[in-house]
Amino acid sequence: MMGHSHALSGAAVWLAVAPALVALPGALGHPELAAITGPVLSPPELVAGAVVCAGAAMLPDLDHPSATIAQTFGPVTWLLSKGVNFVSGGHRHATHSLLFSSLAGVGAYLLGGHYAVARDILVVLMIGLAIRALGIGVPGKTLTSAVVNVALTAGLFVTFMTLGVTYSWLGPAIGVGCLVHVIGDCLTERGCPVLWPIKGRWLLPWDMGIKTGKAFEKQFLGPALSIVVIALLCLRLMPA
């Protein structure tokens, strides 16, 4: 899938599952687990969660140095992408798996709970990835687009901070975003090694997979996901 499809699907899934995350600790009989989800249904937290999950839905593609997200913050993210590509074994290998999604979610939770500065850096990165995935920038101007992204990311992060957004839900948002990416790529023609390091790719049978960047994704899937995100956001923010 293309970047904007991943980001939009991440935001849509987070907005869809937020109420379930709030209810889950009570349903499991472990109210102490509410510390993991946090106040995800308050308007600022809900919007912040959708943005962070949208950015996290781009994380698995950091294994692809030629991908758009590798240019999010210019040379910084490009070098990061090169490193991830080397460590993970190339594009659509280790990072496109349940193992990576789980480790990313757990890692973000532990990071957010113990290191405030590292947590904020991670949040900023997720915001930047989401903005870049949505195509906000200057076409053909990598450095200029990076500067625009930095400015918008900083502005949004400060806004969240001003509104008192906390990030106890950061781990679930990162994990869900990565998982949404993996599921999305399983619907494409190439599939994903979901159970990595076990070999074998999961994909739709009979060549039914979505052709990345083709007419269906650009003309139908992208607009449909945009409508779903807007509808869910209105539904969640509507006064009861």
PALUM-724516 format. One record per atom (N, C-alpha, C): y, z, x. Coordinates in steps of 0.02 Angstrom, whole numbers, plus 50000, padded with zeros to 5 digits. Each point is the difference from the previous one (the first is absolute). Example, Ala and Ser with C-alpha at 12.3 -4.5 7.8 and 13.67 -1.06 7.14 Angstrom:
% PALUM-724516
497165039050660/500595000049955/500605000050045/500534996449982/500595000350042/500555003749961/
***
This chain:
% PALUM-724516
499405000050041/500605000049959/500635000050043/500554997649971/500645000250035/500295007049997/500495001250044/500295006650005/500295002749936/500384995849964/500315002649939/499495001749946/499434996549999/499475001649952/499705006850016/499885001350064/499735006550020/500495005649982/500634999150017/500505005249988/500085001449926/500054994849960/500085000949928/499395003249969/499414998150023/499395003149973/499965007350020/500225001750060/500025007050020/500455004149957/500604997549986/500475003549957/499735000749930/499694994749974/499745000149932/499435005149993/499555000050048/499445004749996/500245007250005/500495001350044/500265006950005/500325002249934/500404995749970/500315001849937/499485001049945/499454996450005/499475000649950/499605006450008/499865002150062/499565005750012/500375006650008/500664999950003/500385006250012/499835005549949/499974998649935/499825005449953/499315002850013/499534995750018/499315002350014/499995004550061/500414998550050/500025004250060/500265006949983/500495000349955/500275006549980/499485004049961/499614996649958/499515003449958/499355001750037/499874996650056/499365000750034/499845007150022/500465003850031/499825006850021/499765004349942/500334999549943/499795003949942/499334997749973/499894993550000/499374997249975/499425002150043/500125000750065/499475002050047/499915007650003/500455003649967/499975007350002/500245003050065/500414996250036/500275002450064/500754999050000/500375004449967/500734999149996/500355000150068/499675002950050/500315000250066/500084993050030/499624995149974/500054993250025/500664996749979/500365003249955/500654997349979/500494999550058/499875004050052/500434999750060/499954993250035/499454996349986/499914993550032/500384994649964/500015000449934/500344994849960/500745001249994/500195006449991/500715001549995/500314997549935/500655000349993/500354998149939/500114992549994/499444996249996/500064992850003/500284996949936/500095003949946/500234997249938/500755000849988/500355003750043/500735000349994/500274993250021/500544997649968/500254993250014/500094998450075/500355004250039/500094998350071/499334999650038/499555004849986/499355000050033/499594993949980/500044998149936/499624994349976/500224993650034/500664999050004/500264994050032/499845000050075/500105005750032/499845000550071/499264998750012/499575002649957/499294998950007/499814992749993/500324996649953/499864992949990/500214996050061/500575001750029/500244996450060/499545001350059/499825006350010/499565001750056/499324996849992/499735000149940/499344996949988/500044992550010/500564997049980/500104992850011/499994998450075/500345004250039/499994999150072/499325001150030/499655005149975/499335001550026/499514994349984/500134996449946/499574994449982/500074994250050/500485000650046/500084995150053/499675002250066/499845006450005/499765002750063/499394996450029/499504998449961/499424996650030/500174993550036/500544996649979/500194993750032/500395001050065/500075006250022/500295001050066/499524997750055/499394998049979/499534997250050/500134992650011/500534997349971/500154992850003/500704999050029/500064998950066/500664999350032/500444994449972/499694995149967/500384994549973/500225001249928/499775005549971/500185001649931/500745001949994/500274999249941/500715001649989/500165007250017/499545004649983/500165007150011/500045001750074/499704995950042/500055001250072/500714999050025/500424996849959/500704998850018/500485004849965/499725005049964/500415004549960/500575003250040/499845003150056/500505003050043/500034996550067/499924993449999/500064996150061/499455001450050/500185000550065/499515001050053/499585006449992/500295005149967/499645006349993/499364999149959/500064997049941/499414999149958/499554994450027/500294995250036/499594994750029/499545002950054/500275004350043/499585003250051/499485004649968/500205003549947/499535004349964/499434995849972/500184994249972/499504995649971/499524997450053/500264998250058/499574997750054/499505005450020/500235006250002/499565005550018/499465001149947/500214999949937/499525001049945/499494994349999/500234993950012/499554994250002/499465000850053/500205002450059/499545000950055/499495005549985/500255005749976/499565005749987/499524998749943/500234996649947/499604999149940/499514994250004/500064995850052/499544994450007/500244993549969/500644999649984/500284993949971/500185000849927/500234994549971/500235000149930/499415000749952/500095004149950/499505001449948/499355002650029/500085005050041/499415003550025/500075007549982/500105004350048/499995007249988/500525002349949/500604997150002/500535002449956/499904998149927/499544995349987/499884997849932/499345003149974/499985006650001/499395003549982/500155006549964/499485002849969/500065006549968/500125005450052/499704999350058/500085004950053/500735000550021/500324994250011/500715000150020/500435003049945/499884998149938/500405002749944/499945007549996/499395002650009/499895007249997/500345003650058/499924997350060/500305003150060/500764999849996/500274994549974/500734999449994/500265005249951/499665000949943/500215004949951/499965007150026/499445001750030/499915006750027/500495001350057/500084995050044/500465000850055/500725001049977/500204996349949/500685000749973/500095006849968/499495002549966/500045006649969/500085005550053/499594999750051/500045005050054/500674999550037/500224993950012/500634998950035/500585002849959/499994998349935/500555002249957/500035007549991/499425003350005/499985007249990/500185004050062/500004996950058/500105003850062/500584997750043/500204993849993/500524997450045/500524996249959/500555003349986/500514997249956/500304993650029/500135000050065/500314994150031/499534994049997/499365001250017/499514994649998/499914997549928/500015004649952/499954998149929/500574995549981/500615001750020/500584996049983/499974993150032/499754999750062/499924993550033/499514995749962/499455003049976/499504996349962/500304997549934/500385004249967/500314997949937/500484994350011/500405000550053/500474994650016/499634993450013/499445000550036/499604994050014/499744997049935/499765004249954/499744997549936/500554996749959/500595003049999/500564996949964/500174993250030/500034999850066/500164993750034/499484994649986/499365001949999/499484995249986/500064997349929/500165004449953/500074997949930/500584995149992/500565001550031/500594995749996/499864993250031/499675000050057/499854993750033/499504995849960/499515003449970/499494996549961/500314996549940/500525002949973/500324997049941/500474994350019/500034998550064/500384994250022/500745001150008/500215006350005/500725001450007/500184999250074/500434995250014/500194998550069/500354993450003/500094997450059/500334993550011/499474995050024/499844995049959/499484995250019/500134996750068/499505000150042/500054996850066/500375004050052/500235005949982/500385004350046/499625006650009/499545000250045/499585005950008/500405006250019/500434999450050/500395005850022/500485002349947/500354995349968/500475001749947/499645003449941/499424997349983/499605003049946/499795007150017/499845001150064/499815006750022/500585004849993/500604997750016/500605004349994/500135001649927/499944995049957/500095001049928/499495005049974/499384999250023/499475004549978/500145007250021/500225000850062/500155006750025/500555003349958/500524996249984/500555002649960/499785002149930/499614995649967/499775001449933/499505005850000/499575000250050/499515005350005/500345006850010/500505000150043/500375006350012/500355002249937/500304995349965/500365001649938/499535002949947/499414997049993/499535002349950/499715006850019/499865000950064/499735006550023/500515005549988/500634998850017/500525005049989/500085001449925/499934995049959/500055000949928/499445004649975/499404998750023/499445004349981/500115007250023/500265000750061/500135006650027/500535003649959/500524996449981/500545002849960/499755002349931/499524996349973/499725001649934/499475005550003/499885002550060/499525005550008/499274998049997/499844993850018/499314997749999/499605003750054/499425002649980/499535003050047/499424995150010/499595001350048/499474995150015/499315003250005/499875004949957/499345003049998/499474994949979/500224994849964/499554994849976/499934994250050/500265000750059/500014994550048/499294997650017/499545004550011/499324998150017/499674995649946/499995002449937/499724995749947/500354993349994/500654999950008/500374993649993/499804995150055/499935002550061/499804995650056/499284997649989/499565004549982/499304998249989/499924995049944/500345001149944/499964995549943/500284993150018/500565000050036/500304993650020/499544995950043/499695003150049/499524996450044/499404997649960/499755004249954/499424998049960/500174994149955/500605000049971/500224994549958/500014993550040/500225000450062/500014994050044/499294997450010/499545004550015/499304998050011/499714996749938/500115003149942/499754997149938/500314993249987/500654999550013/500344993649990/499714994550043/499875001650063/499724994950045/499274998449984/499665004649967/499324998549977/500004994749945/500574999249968/500074995049947/500204993250026/500114999550066/500194993650029/499384996350025/500124994050024/499434995850021/499645002650062/500325004450039/499705002350063/499665006849993/500205004049952/499695006549991/500185005050054/499685005949998/500145005350049/499365003650020/499995002750061/499425004050022/500085007249975/499935001049935/500155006349967/499645005950033/499384999050020/499605005550027/499995000050077/500514996850031/500045000050073/499885007150026/499615000950053/499754995150049/499364996349980/499755001249939/499444996049977/500234992849989/499644995350024/500214993049995/499914997549928/500364994749985/499954997049934/500665000849963/500224994749968/500635000049963/499875000049925/500435003749966/499985000249928/500494994949973/499774995649957/500444995049969/499694997749935/500404996549960/499764997749936/499494994350009/499514999649955/499494994750006/500264993349976/499624994950015/500124993249974/500694997350019/500255002050057/500644997450024/500565001349950/499985005849968/500505001749949/500625003350031/499985001550064/500545003850031/500684996649996/500525004149999/500694997549999/500154996550066/500304994349997/500204996450060/500695002550021/500025003450056/500615003350024/500584995050008/500565001649969/500604996050007/500024993649959/499494999049958/499984994049959/500355001049933/499974995049958/500395000049938/499855006049956/499375001949992/499835005549955/500355006450021/499975001550064/500325006250024/500754999749994/500304994450019/500724999550000/500304999449930/499684996149957/500294998549935/499775004549943/499425003350010/499755004349946/499935007350022/499605001250053/499855006850019/500625004050020/500424997050043/500615003550022/500455001949942/500194995249957/500425001749942/499665005149953/499344999349990/499655004649956/500025007250027/499905000750065/500035006750031/500705002949995/500514995850007/500695002349994/500135002849930/499754996549950/500095002349931/499635006549988/499395000650028/499615006149993/500365006050031/500284999050060/500365005450034/500605002249959/500394995349976/500595001649960/499805003649936/499484997549967/499775003149937/499765007150011/499605001150052/499755006750015/500565004850020/500484997450037/500565004350020/500405002149940/500134995449954/500365001749939/499605005049958/499354999049996/499575004449962/500005007150029/499955000450065/499975006650032/500675003749998/500544996250003/500675003250001/500295001049931/499664997349949/500265000749932/499945007249977/500545002849972/499965006949975/499465000849948/499635005650004/499465001149953/500275001449930/
***
